[in-house]
């Protein structure tokens, strides 16, 4: 199984995607996830096991508990972006890694405005890039279709 197949297998399940959404916000433990998602702790542990097997999450240590034994914390182990282009004559899947540990590049670009403005600006730029990308994909699909027909 290649890496994209493994990622798609891991995230095909809605509960696992909800777990990832919560872990994107920070470290969590199984009981906490079970309560938030209204799923049994046993089911959450099985989902965490799948995500660990595909190296999407990892154990991040232990947290002391006043109510029992220490709890295992989980966190994201890698970030990625998956792009799927699907149209007549066109099928491509690409994965782009998002390195969670290498923040050197991020430090080079300083944010000189408040974080809210910076996030809004970034979201707007991403939306514009996506619009431009879609226009290019449509052009590519049209050219490929004409080549196939002609």
C-alpha positions in Angstrom: 0.0 0.0 0.0 1.5 3.4 -1.0 1.4 6.4 1.3 -1.6 8.1 -0.3 -3.6 4.8 -0.1 -2.6 4.5 3.6 -3.7 8.1 4.3 -7.0 7.7 2.5 -7.6 4.4 4.3 -6.9 6.1 7.6 -9.1 9.2 7.0 -12.0 7.5 5.2 -13.8 7.1 8.6 -15.8 10.1 9.9 -14.8 9.4 13.5 -11.1 9.3 12.7 -11.5 12.6 10.8 -13.2 14.1 13.9 -10.3 12.8 16.1 -7.8 14.4 13.7 -9.7 17.7 13.9 -9.5 17.7 17.7 -5.8 16.7 17.7 -5.1 19.5 15.2 -6.2 21.8 18.1 -3.7 20.2 20.6 -2.9 17.0 22.5 -5.7 14.9 23.9 -6.3 11.6 25.6 -8.7 8.9 24.7 -11.3 9.5 27.4 -11.4 13.2 26.5 -12.0 12.3 22.8 -14.6 9.7 23.7 -16.6 12.3 25.8 -16.3 15.0 23.1 -17.3 12.7 20.2 -19.9 10.7 22.2 -18.2 7.5 21.2 -17.1 4.7 23.5 -13.5 4.8 24.8 -12.9 1.4 23.4 -14.0 2.6 19.9 -11.8 5.7 20.2 -8.8 3.5 21.2 -9.3 1.4 18.0 -9.4 4.5 15.9 -6.3 5.9 17.6 -4.6 2.6 16.9 -5.4 2.8 13.1 -4.1 6.4 13.0 -1.0 5.4 14.8 -0.4 2.5 12.5 -0.4 4.9 9.5 1.9 7.3 11.4 -0.6 10.1 11.3 -0.6 10.5 15.1 1.7 9.4 17.9 1.7 9.1 21.6 2.9 12.3 23.2 3.6 11.2 26.7 1.5 10.7 29.8 -0.7 13.1 31.8 -1.3 12.7 35.5 -4.9 12.2 36.6 -6.5 12.9 39.9 -9.2 10.3 39.1 -7.0 7.3 38.2 -3.9 6.1 36.4 -1.9 8.4 34.2 -3.5 9.0 30.7 -1.7 8.6 27.4 -1.7 11.8 25.3 -1.9 11.7 21.6 -0.8 14.4 19.0 -0.4 14.7 15.3 2.8 13.3 14.0 2.7 14.8 10.5 0.8 17.2 8.4 -0.1 16.9 4.8 -2.3 18.3 2.1 -3.9 15.9 -0.4 -5.1 17.2 -3.8 -7.3 15.0 -6.0 -8.1 16.1 -9.5 -10.9 14.1 -11.1 -12.6 14.9 -14.5 -13.1 13.1 -17.8 -9.6 12.1 -19.0 -8.0 13.4 -15.8 -7.3 11.6 -12.5 -4.4 12.7 -10.3 -3.8 12.4 -6.6 -0.9 14.3 -5.0 0.3 14.5 -1.4 2.2 17.5 -0.1 3.9 17.2 3.3 3.5 19.9 5.9 6.5 19.6 8.2 5.2 20.2 11.7 8.7 20.3 13.3 10.6 22.6 10.9 9.5 26.1 11.9 12.7 27.9 10.6 11.0 28.9 7.4 8.0 30.3 9.3 10.3 32.4 11.5 11.7 34.1 8.3 8.3 35.6 7.5 7.5 37.8 10.4 3.9 38.9 11.0 3.9 42.6 11.6 0.1 42.9 12.0 -2.3 41.4 14.4 -2.9 37.6 14.1 -6.5 38.0 13.1 -5.6 40.2 10.1 -2.7 37.9 9.2 -5.0 34.9 9.2 -7.6 36.6 7.1 -5.0 37.7 4.6 -3.6 34.1 4.4 -7.1 32.6 3.9 -7.8 35.1 1.1 -4.6 34.3 -0.6 -5.3 30.5 -0.3 -8.8 31.0 -1.8 -7.3 33.0 -4.7 -4.7 30.3 -5.4 -7.4 27.7 -5.3 -9.5 29.7 -7.8 -6.5 30.1 -10.1 -5.6 26.4 -9.8 -9.2 25.3 -10.7 -9.1 27.5 -13.8 -5.9 25.8 -14.8 -7.3 22.3 -14.1 -10.3 23.1 -16.3 -8.0 24.2 -19.1 -5.9 21.1 -18.7 -9.0 18.9 -18.8 -10.4 20.6 -21.9 -7.0 20.2 -23.7 -6.8 16.5 -22.7 -10.4 15.9 -23.8 -9.7 17.6 -27.2 -6.5 15.5 -27.7 -8.5 12.3 -26.9 -11.3 13.2 -29.3 -9.1 14.6 -32.0 
